[in-house]
């Protein structure tokens, strides 16, 4: 294995993560027939290129919904690429016995849960199981990965940066109680209260935004098609056509809800285009969290739960968040955990 070449393969993984992934591939490659590696989430092929370099004799299956493999990163003849879902692959290869299952695809909670649920049966008992981006920034992955570890499904787990590897000790999924315990632990650890105070001041500094009513929002437009804009529009059931980029603003008499952290820059652009500043209301992370907090206090999270499609996520919202005391709900709002949970768990938008 050419270590110098390995660490220079283009990709989003840190160098320590690549070396850790390579070590897992080396172990898998020592099994009979050169070993079998199964990857969910091909991307441009960076991870597969690392594993191929580390385990030249292994059979590497890599799955993705879209074929965007880059010839500059990976020679596609060196792997078996499968375009489609994890379920498609399982149904087509029910007898596969992988030595290493690596999941780095859809980072929403429902996405990583689905990939694992569809593919774990293809991993031999005691085989290596890995997840990338196990961190608060990708909270869906972290909640699932930590619950899997807490429930004893993933044992001997070691994490390097955001790459976690362990062994599949128990098939199946953790029960709801394990997810709720994990959620409570995370809520106690997470603290971005300083950021939330800054966000509160940022929105108050632009026209003193109070909580908008549903009618106000539905009659207006959202500026910002990113995570914040989708979360705000999704909460109020706003159709996608009412989400705009700043340069798509036309009606200077309408009300606009600015959902971006680039407030000053965008406000300057909008006013230069003739939109009165009085027509723009700034939405911050604090504003979004306050809306979520209100739903938890008033209906134990029923509205928030309805925003997610999968039943497990709905139960986690209702029981994990809705079941907190009023003091705890206020606390996770102030710490920023409530905002993180809803927007990073895999908010459909």
Secondary structure as UniProt FT lines:
FT   HELIX           3..7
FT   HELIX           15..29
FT   HELIX           32..34
FT   STRAND          36..40
FT   TURN            43..44
FT   HELIX           46..54
FT   TURN            56..57
FT   STRAND          59..64
FT   TURN            71..73
FT   HELIX           76..78
FT   STRAND          80..83
FT   HELIX           86..92
FT   TURN            94..95
FT   STRAND          98..103
FT   HELIX           109..119
FT   HELIX           120..122
FT   STRAND          123..131
FT   TURN            136..137
FT   HELIX           139..150
FT   TURN            151..152
FT   STRAND          154..160
FT   TURN            161..162
FT   STRAND          163..168
FT   HELIX           176..189
FT   HELIX           193..204
FT   TURN            205..207
FT   HELIX           214..218
FT   STRAND          221..223
FT   HELIX           227..236
FT   HELIX           240..242
FT   STRAND          243..244
FT   HELIX           246..248
FT   TURN            252..253
FT   STRAND          256..259
FT   HELIX           263..272
FT   TURN            273..274
FT   HELIX           277..279
FT   STRAND          280..283
FT   HELIX           285..299
FT   TURN            300..301
FT   HELIX           302..306
FT   HELIX           311..315
FT   HELIX           316..321
FT   TURN            322..323
FT   HELIX           326..335
FT   HELIX           337..344
//
